[in-house]
Amino acid sequence: MEYLYVDVLTGAVLFGVLSYVSSHYGKTNPFYYKILAFLWSVPFFFFYFILIASRDGKKPIYDFSWHSLFGTALTFILGVITMLIIDYNIKLILLFTLLFPVICSVVYFYFEIYKL
């Protein structure tokens, strides 16, 4: 149970810092979304999940790292495709960026890729 408090506190600090920085830069700053994207993708959250996995040994750290590479690759692909379709209707872009991870998740679980 004590780990729960550490996890909640660590997650709150990480998301709190992200929220503070986002509110500090504000929507009027031309660099706002660039900074937000960097903070989202910088591996601070990787540390958080490794912290949680580390309580069960090194294999969970390895497994988490391996499967995070799958997700990171898909995020990279989604980012590239989104930039390629940037001239499309914004609703279509939003729909695509929602459906892509849903379809990827269905494939991940249907084919039991998590067992690799």
C-alpha positions as CSV (number, residue, x, y, z in Angstrom):
1,M,0.0,0.0,0.0
2,E,2.9,2.4,0.7
3,Y,3.9,2.0,-3.0
4,L,0.5,3.4,-3.9
5,Y,1.3,6.7,-2.2
6,V,4.7,6.9,-3.8
7,D,3.2,6.2,-7.3
8,V,0.4,8.7,-6.8
9,L,2.9,11.4,-5.5
10,T,5.4,10.7,-8.3
11,G,2.6,10.8,-11.0
12,A,1.1,13.9,-9.5
13,V,4.4,15.7,-9.5
14,L,5.2,14.7,-13.1
15,F,1.7,15.7,-14.4
16,G,1.7,18.8,-12.1
17,V,4.9,20.0,-13.6
18,L,3.5,19.4,-17.1
19,S,0.4,21.3,-16.2
20,Y,2.3,24.2,-14.6
21,V,4.6,24.5,-17.6
22,S,1.6,24.4,-19.9
23,S,-0.3,27.1,-18.0
24,H,2.9,29.2,-17.6
25,Y,3.5,29.3,-21.4
26,G,-0.1,29.7,-22.2
27,K,-1.9,29.4,-25.5
28,T,-0.7,32.8,-26.7
29,N,2.9,31.8,-26.7
30,P,3.9,30.6,-30.3
31,F,6.1,27.9,-28.8
32,Y,3.3,26.5,-26.5
33,Y,2.5,23.4,-28.5
34,K,6.1,22.7,-29.3
35,I,7.1,22.8,-25.6
36,L,4.0,20.7,-24.7
37,A,4.9,18.1,-27.3
38,F,8.5,17.9,-26.0
39,L,7.4,17.5,-22.4
40,W,4.9,14.9,-23.4
41,S,7.4,12.8,-25.3
42,V,10.5,13.3,-23.2
43,P,11.0,10.1,-21.2
44,F,10.2,11.4,-17.7
45,F,7.1,9.3,-17.8
46,F,9.2,6.3,-18.8
47,F,11.1,6.7,-15.5
48,Y,7.8,6.7,-13.7
49,F,6.6,3.4,-15.2
50,I,10.1,1.9,-14.8
51,L,9.9,2.9,-11.1
52,I,6.7,0.9,-10.8
53,A,8.0,-2.1,-12.8
54,S,11.2,-2.1,-10.8
55,R,9.4,-3.3,-7.7
56,D,9.0,-6.7,-9.4
57,G,12.6,-7.1,-10.6
58,K,14.6,-6.6,-13.8
59,K,12.5,-8.7,-16.2
60,P,9.4,-6.3,-15.8
61,I,11.8,-3.4,-16.6
62,Y,13.0,-5.2,-19.7
63,D,9.5,-6.2,-20.8
64,F,8.2,-2.7,-20.2
65,S,11.1,-1.2,-22.2
66,W,10.6,-3.6,-25.1
67,H,6.8,-3.0,-25.4
68,S,7.3,0.8,-25.0
69,L,9.3,0.6,-28.2
70,F,6.3,-0.8,-30.0
71,G,4.2,2.1,-28.7
72,T,6.8,4.7,-29.4
73,A,7.2,3.4,-33.0
74,L,3.5,3.6,-33.5
75,T,3.5,7.2,-32.1
76,F,6.2,8.1,-34.5
77,I,4.3,6.7,-37.4
78,L,1.1,8.5,-36.3
79,G,3.1,11.7,-36.0
80,V,4.5,11.3,-39.5
81,I,1.1,10.4,-41.1
82,T,-0.5,13.4,-39.3
83,M,2.0,15.8,-40.8
84,L,1.4,14.2,-44.2
85,I,-2.4,14.7,-43.9
86,I,-2.2,18.2,-42.4
87,D,-4.0,19.7,-45.4
88,Y,-7.1,17.5,-44.8
89,N,-10.2,18.6,-43.0
90,I,-9.4,18.9,-39.2
91,K,-12.3,16.6,-38.3
92,L,-10.8,13.9,-40.5
93,I,-7.3,14.5,-38.9
94,L,-8.9,14.2,-35.4
95,L,-10.8,11.1,-36.4
96,F,-7.7,9.5,-37.8
97,T,-5.6,10.3,-34.7
98,L,-8.3,8.7,-32.6
99,L,-8.9,5.6,-34.7
100,F,-5.2,4.8,-35.3
101,P,-4.4,4.1,-31.6
102,V,-7.7,2.3,-31.1
103,I,-7.0,0.0,-34.1
104,C,-3.4,-0.5,-33.0
105,S,-4.6,-1.4,-29.5
106,V,-7.2,-3.9,-30.8
107,V,-4.5,-5.6,-33.0
108,Y,-2.1,-5.6,-30.0
109,F,-4.6,-7.4,-27.8
110,Y,-6.2,-9.6,-30.5
111,F,-2.9,-11.0,-31.6
112,E,-1.6,-11.1,-28.0
113,I,1.5,-9.2,-28.9
114,Y,1.8,-8.5,-25.1
115,K,3.0,-12.1,-24.8
116,L,6.1,-11.5,-26.9
